[in-house]
Amino acid sequence: MVLSKLKTIFLLLLFILLCNSKMMFATHNRAGEITFCQKDGNLLTYEFKIVTYTAVGPGVNADRFELFLYFGNTASGCNIFDSIICPRINGPAGGPSNYFPNDQVHQGEVIQPGIKKNIYTGTYTFNGPGRYCIGMSDPNRNENIVNIFNSVNKAFYIQSVLVISPFLGNNCSPELLNPPVDNACYCKPYLHNPGAYDPDGDSLSYALVNCQGDFGTPLDCYFIPSGISINAVTGDLYWVCPGANTANCNGNQTGGAGDYNVAIQINEWRNGLKIGSVIRDMQIKVVAGCLNNPPTIEPKDTCVVAGQNLNLNIRATDSDRGQYIEMSATGEPLMLDVNPASFNQTVNQIGNATLNIQWQTDCSRIRKNPYLLSIKAEDSYLINPLVDFKTLEIRVVAPPPFLNSVQAQGTSILLSWQASSCPAVVHYAIYRKKGPSSFLPGPCITGIPSGFGFEKVGEVSLSGNLTFVDNNNGRGLSHGFEYCYRIVGVYADGSESIASNERCARLKRDVPVITKVSVGITSATAGIDTLQWKKPLEYDSTQWPPPYSYRIERSTTGFSGFSVITQLNDINQLQFIDNNLNTSNNQYTYRIGFYSDTNLVGYSNTAQSPFLRVIPSDNKLLLRWNCDVPWNKDSTHVYKEEPPSSGNFIFLGKSLSDSFAISGLANGKQYCFRVITFGAYTDTGFEKPLINYSQIACGIPEDRTPPCPPVFSLTPDCDNTTNTIRLLQTNRACFLETVSLEMYYTPVIGQALSLIRTYTNNDTLIVHVPDSSSIAGCYAFAGIDSAGNKSTMSDTLCVDNCPYYELPNVFTPNLDGVNEFFYPLAFKYVKEINMVIFDRWGTEVFKTTKPGIQWDGTNQKTGRICDQGVYFYVCDVGEIRLTGIVNRSISGFVQILGSGYGPGR
C-alpha cells in the first residue's frame, strides 16, 4: 500500500468514529441497490448509481443529500481501500450539502406516502483490472422490521461486485426496473420480480442472501422468512404465506404483520464466467385483514422467428368483485435501442384485463438465451392493492435454411441448400437419418431434438459453398438404405435455427453390396472367411460396357491398407472363400471393386468379420466383440464350448450390445466362446436376417480386479499440529480384500500427491505430523489386494491451518521491565507480516516484516521515543494456508502509556 492510501483509510476510520454518535438516531432506510456501468469506453472508469428508498414523514429526522460509496478488494473479504462521495441527483433542486456547497443538490422524490426514492451517482477510476466490491453503509434502517432484531439501531448496507478484465470487454451491471418496496397481505400468496435486465445481454441468475449490517457484518437474529423462494432463472420471488412464519430471537417470537426485509443477489454471467453481482435489499410490508385476493396472470411463454412481428396478448383476471386491473411490463425487449417492444393495455374491464405486446424483431435479435419480460398486474383495492407477476420467456429464433436437393453419386450423396435469410450464421450443421422421420419442426423447436434418429454428419462454414458431400467420412454410404437429411444454421452463441425441410435419397445399386463376412474356421494358419454379396443392377452399361469383373480386396488394419487378393471374371459369382488366414488373431476387412474391363466402376462398402475378445476377471469372463458392417446390427447370440475341446457349442444368451459377461467360473480354467451376429438391410431385395460368425476365442478367469478405493475421514488438530486419519469400513468385504495401503500427500492444494508411506490394513488409525509449522495438506490412499492389484485413488481430502494473530491495544515502554514491547499476544501458522504504524497525523513511525514485531515505542526515522497517545496500524499477515501463503489485512489502534518516564529517558 502507498502511504496516501493508508492515510485515506486512517482518516476514513476516524470520520466513521466521529460520525457514529451523530447518526445513531437516523432511522430511515427501507431498501436499495448499487448498479454501475463502464464510462466512455474506458476499461477502468465506471459510473456508479446508488438507489435507496427511505422513510419520510413524522418522526423521521434523517435525509441524505450525499452518500459515501466505498471500494474494496474481494481477494480477502472486502477490505476498503478508497471511497468517493456521491451527490443525490433526483427530485427538486436545492438544499443543504456538507460536501457540495457550491452545487444545487437535490431532495429526492416521494413516490408514495411514507416512501422517498433517492438516486446518487459518482464516477471512479480503478488502478487496474481485478475483482472489486462496492458498498454503501448508512445508519440506520427504519424501525420495527420484523425479521431484523432492533432494526432501528442497525445500519443499512448494500453491496455489488465488479470484475474488471481486458478479456471481458465493456461491462454494465444489471438494471432493476421494478421498485424494491412492495405490499403483501397476511398469509395470501405474494409474488415479486426485480425486473432485471442486462444492457450487455449477459445472462442473469438469482439467489436469496442474508441482509447485512454495517459494512457487511451479519445482523443479529436476522432470518429469511420461511416459505420464501426465488426462481434462479427468472428472478420470481414467491412467498407462500406472508407473515405466518415465526422465529425465536433472544427468547421472543417474531412474525405476523409488519415490515420484512429480504435480499436478492443478481449474478451476471458471460461465456460461463461470473463477472459481477448486485445485491438488492428490498422491503415487503405485510398487512393484516386484507379482504381482497391478488389478480392472476395467465402464462404465455412464446417464441418468434427473427424478422417477424410478435403480437402477444397477456390476460389477467381477478376473482374479487368490482376490481379493475392495471397491467404493465418491464424487461429487456422494451429497453432496446433499435426496434424495441411496446405494450398497451387493450382490455380494461372489471375482473378482466389484457396487455398486448408488439415487437418487430430482426436478425440481430437471434440468441440462445430467451428474452425475459416481467408482467405486472395490480388490482384497484384502495386499502392495500395486491399484485401478480409473471416472467415470460420470449425466444427469437433463426428461420430455417431450405434444402434444395439430395442426389446419390456412387457411394456418396450430394446436398445443396439455400443460405439462411439471417446472414450471421457461423456454420451449417448437416444431419442424417436412415429412412424418413416423423419430425415436424415447430416455431419454437430449434435444431434437431434427440429421439428422432438423426446423427450429425458434418459442418459447412459460411465461407464455403452451400453444398456437402456425405461419403460417411470417406468410407462410403451403404446400399440398401434410404438416407434422409436436414440442415440447421448455427450462430456464434451456439443458438440453432429451425431445422430445414427433409429430403431423402437412396444409392443406386451400381456396385456390389456385401451381405456376409463370416468366420468359417478358426486357426492361426488355416483359417477361413466366407464373403458373399449382391451383384450390381443399376449401372450404366453404355458408360460401362462389358466385360465385367470383381476384384476382392482385403485389409488387416481396418479401413485402410487394402490389397487385391483375387479377381473374379464371372459377374454372377456372388461368393468367395478366403483361405489360409490367421483368424485366431486377426480381424479381416473386405471391399469389392466392380470393373468394366480395366476401368473401376465403383467399390462396394467395407465390411468386417465379427471379432471376439475374452477379458479375464475374478471368477468371470467378459466377452466383447466388434464388426463394422454396412447393414443394421440387431442382436448377437453368445455360445460357449461345452464340454471343453469338444467342438460342441451351447447357447448362453442374447445381447443387444457388443458385450456379454459370464460369472461363476473357476479361476485358472480355460473356457472358449463364439458369437453369431444378426442384422438386415431395410430395402427389399435382401435376405433377412444376415447371419455372421466370429472366430472361436478362449480365456482363463483370474483375479485382475483391483480392490475398492479406500474410504477415510480426516480430523485436524490445530493446537497439537497433527492430522488424524481413520480408515472406514464402508464396504467391509472390499476392505478385508485390501492387504496394504499407500498414503499420498501434498502440503499445497493443486500440487501432485506424493507417496509418503505404506501401511498394513491393520493400521486403521493414523496420526500424521506434516510439519511443525503447518498441518495444511491433502491426503489420498490407494489399496492393494493379495494378488497385487492396486485400486484407483481414493477421494482426496484436505485440511487447512487455523491461523490466528492477536495483538494488544496498549503497551508501556517506560523501562520498568513490564509490558515494554508491542508484540503479539499469540500467533500461529503465520509466515511473515508487513506492518506499518502511524501517528495520529498519518506519519509513519514504525514498520516491520517480523511476526514478533517487538516495537519498543521508538520512532524508526528519528530514533526518538514516541509520545504517549493512540497510534494506528495496518498489517498484512502472511498466513500459511492450504493454497500457500495468503495475506490477510488487519488494522487497529494501539495506545502507548508511560513512554519517556522510565530511568534514563
N, C-alpha and C positions, 0 to 999 in steps of 0.2 A: 504493500500500500504506500502511496505517496503521502507526504506529510499533510498536504492540503486536504486530502480526503479524510484523514484521521481527525483533523481539526473540525471538519464538517460534521462528522459523527459525534464528536465530543460536544460541540455546541448544540447539535440537534437534541442530544440526550438531556442537556441542561434545559433546553426550551421545553421539552416534554415534562420534566420535573417541575418547572416553574408554572406551567400552564395547567397541570392536573387539578390543583386546588381551585382554579378559577372556573374549570369546565365541569366540575363534578355534578352540577345541577342542570346541565344541558341534556334534556330528555326528549329527543325529538325524532331520531332516525327510525324509519319503518322498513325501507327496502332500498336496493340499488345494485349497480354493477359497474365495472370498468371495461371499456372497449378501446380499441386502438386501430390505427391504420398508418401504413407507410406514407411518408410525406415527400412529395416532389421527386419520387423515384430514387431517393437516397436510401441505401441499404440500412444505414444506422440511425436515421432520423424518423421518429414516429410522432404522430399527433394522438394524444390520449383524451378520452372523454369519460368523465365520471358522471353518472346519473344517479341521483338519490331522490327518494320520496320521503318527505318528512312531515311530522305533525305540525299543524298550525291551529291557533285558536287560544281560548282562555287557558292559562296555566302553562303554556309553552313559551319559554323565555329564551330559546336558542334559535339562531338563524345564521347560516354561514355564507358570507359574501365571497369567500375563497376557501379552498381546501388544500392541505398538503398531499402530494402524491409521492410515494416512496418507491425506490428502486432497489432490488436486491438480487443476489446471485443464488440460484437454486442448487448449486453444487453441494452445498452443505446447509440444508434448511432453506431459509430465505433471509439471509443476513443483509441488512440495509447498508448500501454504500453511498446513496445520494438521494436527493429529493428536489421537487420543484413545487411552486405554489400555483394553483390553477384557479383563475377567477370564474365566477358564475357568469353565464352569457345569455340566459333566457329570462323572460319576464320584463317588467318595466325597468327602465334605467334609472340610476340614481340611488345613493345610499352610502353609508359609511364603509370604509375599507381600510384595514390596517396596512396592507401591503401594496395597494394600488391607489394611493391618494389622488393622483392626477388623472385617473381614468373614471369613466362612467361605468360603475359596476351595476349589476342587475339584481332584481329582487326575487326571481323565480316566478313560477306560475301555479296558481291554485287550480287544480284540475277537478276537484270535487270537495264537498265540505270536509274540512279537517285534514286535507292532504295537499301538500305542495310538491310539484316536480321541479327539481333543480338540475341544471346541466353545467358542468365545469369543464374547461378544456385547457390543455397545455401541451407544449412540444418539448421533446427531449432527444438528444443525440447520444447514443451509446459509444463507448470507446472501441468496441469490436464485436464480432459475432459471439454468440453464446446463448444460454438459456436463462432468462431473467423472470423474476416475479415482480409484479407491480401491485402495490397495495395502498389502501386508504383506510385509516383508522380515525374514528371521530367519536368522542363522548357525546351523548350516550344513546342507547336505544329508548324507545318510548316505554312507558311504564305498563306493568300488568300483562306482559307477554306470557301466555300460559305455559309454554314449554321452554322458557328461559327464566330460571330462578333469579329473582331480584333484578329483573331486566333494566329497571330504571338506573341502576348503577353499573351496567355492563356496556362497554364500548361497542360500537358498530364497526365491523371490519369486513371489507370485500377485497378480493384479490383476483388477478388474472396472470397468466403465464404466457410469455412471448419467446419464441425461438427465432434467433437471427442467424441465417446461414446464406452464404452466396450460392449454395446449391438449390435453395428453395425458391429464389426469386421474390417478387413482391408479395407482401402478405398483409391482409387486413383481417381483424378478428370478426367473428360473427356479430351481426347487429340483432338486437332483441326488440321486436316491434310491438309486442303486447305488454302492457304495464304490469309490474310485479306486485300490485296491491289489488286484492280481489275479495269478494264476499262469498260465503258459503252458509248454507242452512244446517242447523244441528241435525246430524245423522241422516242427511239426504245426500246422495252421491254428488261429488264435486269433481269437476274436470277443468284443467288449465293447460295452456300451451304457451311457452315464451315467445312463439312466433319468430324463431331464429332463422336467419338466412346468412349465407356467407358471400360477400361480394366477389370473392375469387373463385367461387364454385367448388370450394373444398367440402369434403364430407364432414358431417357433424354427428356426434354421439352424445348421449345424455346420461347423467347419473346423479343420484341424490347423495349429498355430502352433508356433514355437520355444519351448522352455523358456527362462526368463530368470534372470539373476543378480541381484546386489544392486541394488535399486531399478530393475529393468527393464533393466539393462545386458546386452549379449549375453554368452553363455557361450562361452569359447574352445573350439574344436573340437567344439561341440555338433552333432549330426546327428540327423535323424529317420530311424530305421531304414528301409532300403529294403523295399518290399513292404507298407508300412502305408498304408492309405487309410481315408477316412471318408465315409459317406453323408451328404451335406449336408442331406438332408431328415429322415432317421430317426435319425441320430447313431450308426449301427452302425459301430464301428471294427473293421477287418479286417486281420490280419497274416498274410500268406501263409505265411511260413516263419520263425518267431521265432528270432532269434539267428544266422541263417545269413549275414546281411549283414556286411560289413566296411567300415571307414572308416579312412583314414590320418590320424593326429593326431601331429604332432611326430615323424614317422618311425616311429610304432608302429601296427601293425594292430590294430583293435579289433573285437570281435564275440564270438559264442559265448554260452554260458550266463552268467547273472548278472542284475542289476537294470538295467532300462531305464526312462527317464522320457520321456513324451510329454505334450504339452499340447493340450487341446481347447478351442477358443473356441466358446461357445454364444451366438449372437446372437439378440436379441429384437426382433421387428418388430411394428409396429401401424399399420394403414392404409398400408402400403407404406413406412413410415419406420422406420429403425433407432433404437430407443430405449434400448438398453443391451446389455451383454455380460458374460459371466462366463467367465474362463479357469480351467479345471481342469488342474492339473499332477498327472498320475497315474503310478503306478509299476507295471511289469509284471515279475515275477520269472520269468525263463526258466530252466527246469530241464532238465538233460540226462538221458538214459537213461530217459525215460518209456516204460512198456510199454503204457499204455492209450491209447485214442482218445476224443475228446470225443463226447458224445451228439449227436443231430441232431433239431432241432425241425422239424416239418412246418409250412410257412407256411399261414396262414389269414386273410388279409385278408378283411374282410366289411363288410356294412352292415346297418342295422336301421331299419325305419320307426318314426318317433317315436311313442311310445305302446305299442310292442310290447316284449316281453321278449327280450333277446338271450340265447340259450342256446348257447354255443360251446365245443366240445371241441378242445383243442390237444394233439396227440400228440407224444411224443418217444421215440426209440429209441436203443439203444446196441449196437454190434456186439461189444463185449467180453463175454466170458462172465462171469457172476456179478456183473454190475454193476447195482445199483439206481440209480434216477434220482430226484433231488429237484427238483421244479418249483416256481417262484414267479413272481410278476408284480409289476411296478410301472408306474405311469403315471397320467395324469390321470383316467380313469374311476374309478379306485379312490380318488381324493382328493376327490371331490365332497362338498359339504356335504349335499346332498339326493339321495336315491336313488343312492348310489354303487354301482359294480360290486363284485362279490366273486368270489373264486376258491377252488377246492377241488381238491386232487389226488384224483381219483376212482379212478385205477388206479395201483397201485404194485407192479409185478412186475419180475422180473429182465429187464433189457433193454427194458422197455416201461412207459411212464407216460403218463397223460392228465390234463391240467389242465382243469377245467370253469370257464368264465367265465359268470357270471349278471349281467345288467344290465337292470333295469326302466327303460326310457327314458321320457321325456315330451317335450312340445313345446318346452320350454325348452332342450333339448339340440341342437336343429337348428342346424347351422352348415356353412359351406362347407368349412372345413379338417377333415380327419379327426382323430379322437382317436387318440393313439398309445399303445399298450400294449406294454411291453417284457417279453418272456417269457424266463425263465432256466431252463435245465436243467443240473444238476450231477451228475456221476457219483459213485459211492461209493468210488473208488480211494483207499486210505488215504495213500499216499505223496504224490501230487500230483493231487488231483481236478481234472478238466477240465470246462469248461462250454461251452454253446452259447447264444447269444442270438438272438432273432428279434424284430423290431419290427413289430407288427401295426397296420395301419390299420383303424380302425372308423369308418365314416361313419354319422351319424344323419341320415336323410333325411326330408323332409316328405312326408306322404301326398298322393295326387293329388286335385285337385278332380274333381267329377263334372259332365260336360257334359250338361245336361238335353235341350236341343233346339237345332236349327238350322232356321230357317224362311225361305224365299225371300219377299221383298217387293219387287216391281218389279225394279230392278237392284241391290238390296241383299239381305243375308242377316242375320237377327236371331239372335244367340246368347244363351242363358241357361244359367247353371250354378249349382251349389250351392257355398256357401262351404267353404273347407278346414276340416277338423276341428282344425287347428292355427291359432289366430287371429292369430298375429304376422305374417301376410302383409302386405307393403307394397303390392304391386300384383299383378295377374294379367296375364300376357302371353298374347296370342292369336296362334296360328299357323295358317296356311292352306296348303293344297296343292291343286293341280288333280288330281283323281282320288284314289281310295283309296290308302293307303300300306300297306307291309308292316311298319311299325314296331310292335314289341311291347315296351312299356316293362317292364323287369325291375326287381327290387327295388333294384338298385344303379345303375340308369340314371336320371339326373335330367335335366330339361329336354328339349329336342329336339335330339338329335345331328345334325350335318351329314350330308348324304348321303341323306336320306330325302325331299328335295324340298320341305320346309316353309319358309315365309318368315314372319317376324314381321310382323303387320299392325296391331298396336295394343296398348295397355295400358289397364287399368282399375284405378284406385286403390281401396283397400279402403273408402274413404268413399262411393264411388258405388254405384249399383245393379249387381248382378251380371249385367249384360247388355251386349252390344256389337253395334253395327250396322256391318257391313262393307260399305261403299259404295265401296271402292277409292279412299280419300282424296277422295271427292266426285265421282269420275269414273264411278262405277258399275262393277259387275262385268259380265263378258262372258257373253252367251248362248253356248250350245254347249259348256259345260263343267260337270262335276260338281265342286263345291268341298267339301273335307273340312277339318275343324277339330279342334284340340286346345288345351287350356288348361293353363298352367303357373303355379303360385304362386311369387312371388319374395319373398325375405326381405331384411332390412336389410343383411346382409353379402354379398349377391349370390348366396346359395345358392338353388337352384331345387328345386321339388317334383318328384316323379314326374309325368309328363305324364298328363293326363286321358284318358278314353276318347275314341274318334274318332267323330264324326258328320258326315254329308255331306248336301248338298242341291244341286239344280240350279235355275236360274232358269226361270220359266215363259216360254214363247215368246209373251208377250202384247204385245211391241213388235217393231219391225223389227230384223233382225240384219244389219249391214253385212258384205259379203263381198268388196268390191273398192273401192279408191280408187287409180286408176292414171292416170298422165300420158299423154295421147294425143298432144299436140303441145306442143313446147317453143317458147315465144315470150314476149316482153315485153308484148305487147298482145293476141295472138290465141291464147293457149294454151288447152288443153282438158284437163279432168279427167273421167274416167269413174267414176261412182258406181253400185254395184249392191248389192242387199240381198235378204234373205228376208223374206216377209211374216209378220205376226203370226198365230199359230194358236191360242193358248190363252187369249185374252182372254174376259172375261165379257160376252157380248152382251146380257145382261139389264141389267147395270150400265152397260154402254157400248153403247147401241143405235146403228144407222146413222143418218145417212150417215157414212162414214169418209173420212179424207183423210190425206195426208202433208204435212208442212212441212219442206223441206230447209233446214238452217241451216249456215252456213259461217263460219270464223274464220281470220284470218291471224296471230293472236297466240297460237297454241297451243290451250289448253283453256279459254279464256275469250273474252269479246267476240263471241259468236255472234250472227249476224243472219240472218233468214229471207230466202232468195233466190228461193224458188218454192214453190207449193202444188200438189200432185197429188191430184186427187179420185178417181182410179181405184186401189183398193186392190190390184189385180193388176198395176199398173205397177211394175216392180222394177228400173228403170234410169233414171239421169238423166245427161245430158251437160252439163257446166258449161263455158260458152264465155267467150271474151274475157278470159282470165286472164293474169296475169304469172307463168307457170310457170317462167320463167328464174330469177327471183329469190325467189319466194315458195313456201312450203310451205303447203298448204291442209288445214285440219282440218274434218271434217264430222260432223254428227249429224242424225238424222231423228226428228221428233216425230210420234207417231201420235195422231190426234184422232178423237173421237166427236162429230160435229157441231162445236161450237166448244170442246169440253172435251178437255183433254190427258189421254190415257190413260197415256202414258209416252214416254220418249226411248230411242232406240237407244244403244248405246255410241258413243263418239267413235272416229274412225279418220282417219289421215293418209296422204297420198300419200308414197311414198319421195322423199326429197330428198337429192341428191348434192352433195358439196363436193369440190373438187380443190385439194390443198395442194401448192404447188411446193417443190422441193428441188433439190439439186445433181445434175443428170442423172437425176432421177427425180421421180415424182409420187405422192402418197399420196391415195388415194380414201377418203373417209369418208361414210357415209350414215346417216340415221335415219328411222324411221317408227314411230309408236306406234299399234299396231293391236290389236284385241281377240282375235285368233286367235294361235296359237303360230307364231313365226317359225322356219323350219327352216334355210334356206340362201339365199344370194344369188349369182346369176351376174353376172359382170362382162364388159362388151362395150366394144370400142374401135372408133371410126370409122376405117375403112381402105378406100381411101385417104382422106386428109382432104377434108372438104366433099363427100363422095360420097353421104352418107346410108346407106352400107353399113356394118354393124357386125359385127365378128368376135368370137368368144368367146375370152376370155383365161383364165378360170379361175373356180373356185367358192370362196366364202368362208363360213365358219361363224360369223364375227363381223361387225362393222359397219365393216370397213376392208379395204383391199387396196393393196399397194404395187407400182408398176411401175418397174423400173430400166432402165438402158441407153438413156435418152432423150437427145436433143440439147437442150442449153440454148438458149433463145431461140426454140424451135419450138413451135407450138400443137398440142395433142392433145385430142380430145374423147371422152367416155365416157358410158355409161348403165348402170344396173344393173336387174336383174329379181329381185324377191324372191319366195320360195316359202314357203307356210305352210299351216296347216289348223286347223279346229276338231276336237275329239276326239269330239263327239257325232255320231251318224248323222244323215242328212238334209242334210248339207252336202257340196258337191262338193270333191274333193281333187285336186291342190293348189290353193290360192288364189294366183293369179299377179298381180303388180302391177309396173308400170314406173315408173322415176324419170324426171325430166327429163334432157335432154342437158346435160352440164356440161363445160367446157373449162378447160385450164390450160397454162401455159408453164413448163417447168423453168427454175430459176435457182438460183444459189448463195445460199441463205439459211441454210446450216448453219454454226453457229459452230465454231471450232476446239476442240480438246480443251482442257480447263483445264490450265494449266502444272503441271509437277511439279518440285519443287525440294528441295534439302537446306539446312539452316541450321546453321552451326557458330559458336558463341560463342567469343570470346577475352576472358576477364575481365581479364587482365593489361593488354592493349592497348586495352580498351574498344571493341572492334569486333565486328561480326557479319559472317560471310562466307556469301554465298548462292550456290549453284551451281544453274543451271537444268539439269535432267536430260532426256535424250532417251529416255525410256522407250518412247515411240511416235514413231519418227523421222519417219514420213510426216506425222503431225499436227504435230510440232514444226516441220518445214520449211514447213508451211502458215501458221504464225504469223509475221507480219512485225514486230509490235511487242508489248511487254509493259508492262502497267500495274502498278506496285508499290504496295500498300496497307499501312498500318502504324498501329499504336496502341501507346503505351507501357504501357498498363494493360489486362490481360485483362478482357473483358466490355464494354469500350467499343467504339464503332463504329470500323471501319477507315477511314482517310482516304487518298486518292490523294496520294502524295508525289513520284512521279517516273515518267516513261515512258522505257523503254529499247527499243533495237532488238533484234531476235532474235539479233544477233551478240554481245550482252552476256550471255554465259553465266556469268560470274564477277562478282559484285557485292560490294563491301566497303562496308558501311554503318556509319556512326558516329552512333548515335541521339542521344547526349548525353554530355558529358564526365564526367558523374557516374553514368551508368547505361547498361547495354546491354539492360535488360529491355524486352520488347516482343513483339508478334505481327505476323506478316507473311502476306500473301496476294498472289496475282498473278492477273491476267486477261489472256488472249491475244486479239489482234486479227488477222484474216487480211486478205488483199489486197482482199477485197470489203467490208471494213469490219464484218464480223460479229465480235461480241465473245463470247468464251467465258463460261461460268459461272465463278464464282470458284473458284480452286484451294482445296485444303485449307489451313487456317490452321495455321502452325507458330509456336510461341512459345519464347522463351528467357528465362531468369531470370538475375539477377545472382548473383555468388558472394561475398556479403558476408563480411567477417571483421573481428574486433575483438579484438586481442591485448593483454593487459595484463601488466605486470611484477609480480613478487611482492615487490619491495624497492626503496626509493629512499633517498637520503641528503641531506636538506635541511640541510646544515651550512655553506653558503655557500662551499664550496671550488670552486664552478663546475662540478662534475661530478655528474651524476645528482641535480640539485636538485629536480626535479618528478616527481610521479606523473602520467604521461601514457601513451597507448597506444604500444606498440612498433610497431604497424602497424594500419591500418584502411582499409577501402574499402567503398564503397556503403552508408555509414551517414549518415542524415539528421540524427539527433539522438539524445540519450540522456537518461535520467533516473536519475542515480546518487546514492546515499546511502551515506556511510561512517560506521561506528560504532566506538567503542572497545570494549574487552573487557567493559564493563558494559552494553553496549547503548545507550549515549548517542550521539546524533548529533553528529558533529564537522564534517561537510562534505557539501555537496550541489551538484550542477551539472546542467545540461542540455546543455553543450557537449561534443561528441565528443572534443575535445582535452584535456579535464579541467584540466590544468595546476594541480594541487594542490601547494602549497609546504609542506604539513605543518602549516598554521596552523588552529586551531580557529575556524571561522567565527563562532561565537557569542561566544567570549571574546576572540578576537584574539591568543591566546597560542599559542606553538609547542607542538605535541603532543609528549608524551613518547615516547621510544623504546619499541617494542613492536609487537605484532601488531594490526592493525585489519581489521575485516570490512566488506565492501562488497556491496551488491546493486545491480543495474543493469539497467534495461530499455533495450535497444539498438534504436533505431528504424531497421530495415534497409530499404533501398529494394528492393522486390521487385516481381514481375510483378503482384501483386494490390494494390499500393500500399505504404504504409508499414506494416511488420509488426514488432511488438515481440517481441524475444527476450530472455528473462530470464537473466542470468548472476549468479553470486555467487562470492566467493572471499576470500582473505586477502592483505593487503599489509603488509609489515614496514617500519617506519621505523627506520633506523640513524643514529646520529650526530647526531640533532637537538639543537639548542641548543649545540653545541660549536664552531661557527664564530665568526669575529670579530664582535663586536657583539651576540652573543646573550646 
